[in-house]
Amino acid sequence: MVKGFFITGTDTGVGKTVISVALIKAASLLGFRTGGMKPIETGCFKQGDILIPSDGVFIKTMAHMEGNIKNISPCCFENPLAPFPASEIEGAPVHLANIRKAYENLTKNYDAIIVEGIGGLLVPVKRDYFVIDLAREFGLPIIVVSRPGLGTLNHTMLTVNYAIREGLDVAGIIINYSRPPEDTLTEETNPDIINQISPVPVMGIFPFLKDLESSSIEKAVVKYLDLELIKRYLFE
């Protein structure tokens, strides 16, 4: 059975892609052949008539994955919107069958897969289908990526508690500096408060990295992520 995590966020722009790559590095360090996937990507750029998923390409490059990018990002849209409005505007439905097939293809080559969601759990994929429904389909433990700054206590607890209430297995939270630290009292105190009030553990506080090279991400993984907690989920 393939192991892995489904990565969601408290909001858009919290750095889920960087954390997804960090978790690919973590699982690889723990001895797993690890691949990554971003099933739905919006805001893709056009190269001729082809949509290029920049996050999917980044995951593919950092994970040293071979094969078709369609197995990593099977569903692409040009408009930088939630999938439902993007698909309505572009007249291109979200084909869940393509996502399932792409994941099945990846499971043939990897024994751990890190799947990055889009936005937060209640981002609409279709009119009656949300990111949380996508997470259920994959059946992987959830890791919530949150911000360190003002507002994160409410956003993080809403996401974690909603996921648990909906029956998802929430492995933990990673607090990510997706932008340079502001050195505020909020940033200083929030990680400890989240650790105290959250029903799931904080699995790491990931720093802002100017250099998103493979080696710098891997060094940050070893230094800032709780590999023992990650290992527990991957080996259970």
Secondary structure, 3 states (H helix, E strand, C coil): CCEEEEEEECCCCCCHHHHHHHHHHHHHHCCCCEEEECCEECCCEEECCEEECHHHHHHHHHCCCCCCHHHCCCEECCCCCCHHHHHHHHCCCCCHHHHHHHHHHHHCCCCEEEEECCCCCCCEEECCEEHHHHHHHHCCCEEEEECCCCCHHHHHHHHHHHHHHCCCCEEEEEEECCCCCCCCHHHHHHHHHHHHHCCCCEEEEECCCCCCCHHHHHHHHHHHECHHHHHHHHHC
